Amino acid sequence: MKKKVLALTLGLTMALSLAACGGNTGSSTSGAASGSGADASTSGSGSSGDLITVGFAQVGHESDWRTASTKSAEEVFSEENGYELLFNDADNDSAVQLEAIRSFIQQGVDYIIVDPIVSTGWDSILTECEDAGIPVIVIDRTIDDSDKYVSWVGSDFKTEGLACGEWLKAYAEAKGISEINALVIEGSTGASATIGRTEGFKEIADREGWTILDSQNGDFTEAGGQEVMESYCQSYAGQFNVVICQNDNEAYGAMTAMDAAGVTYGVDGDVIIVSFDSNKPAVQHVLEGNMNATFECNPMAAPFVDEVIKQLEAGETPEKEIYMEESWFAAEDIVSEITVNGEAMPVIHVTQEVLDARPY
Ligand code: GYE
């Protein structure tokens, strides 16, 4: 797959934002994360002065990745940077997310950012946005049944799953492990992140003739990962040697469940455990050998969205797809490179320096 990576550093973006918006004296307050998906109300005041008003329909607050994504948006879409942010946390409820977008339309925001909880069911609401003349920028998860948005900024989830599979193949070979019996703890059902990671890993598993004993939904939460792993430990006791967690938080829960069941994991254990996202606590677990590897998903989309908005304000046409750069991290220095989609990619051996340099 061909990738377009916008080479932009956060520092540069911030500098551009400050330079472009230095004269702003908007008096309205920007919204803070509401934390509740109980209703579709959005936080933030309606008036914007000469600020650019942005409504952000966020998925929820299920994971460390999500917290980093929200924080990135709050930092970038600040009054100082010339924005008023209206934020809605849908708590993983698609109906709440659609209502939040309707509320943004009613409030007449300048731009709508949406991180779609699920990948389908978007065409009519995006048509409403189009009819209202409000450009939509999609971040993170993808929309599969409509292209009525200006740009999408996010990750190639299938590539993440493929990378995980290719790393596992090379790692098992290096360790002399001839049989793979894997358990997968999936992310939320219907999320493109879940679909892509599942597909990518399965493609390698099928090619290599591995056994995927089970694949169940852990909802991208620590509690969900723990619950699924508790049931796996009962149903598949002594039968598995790999646990694939589709995000970091699920891996934390899975480790708790394996501790309770007396299953050893990580570099010195019986079970290989990996995660996706690579938040700092997960990279720390990799450094300590509790986890074998983690595959990054970069949550810092907001600076790129800022760039897209600036292009639109200047009458330019932004790229339709903007891919985030991501890395793969492993505990042991035995697989240094994997080939994914025909492209050689480094696997970073985690040291204290690597951990210290992680931005989130
Ligand atoms: O991996 C997970 C979060 O959509 C990529 O959602 C995102 C996923 C991320 O809850 O931690």
Residues whose N, C-alpha, C, O or C-beta is under 5 A from the ligand:
A	BS01	GYE	E62 S63 W65 R66 D140 R141 A193 F220 Q246 N247 D277 C297
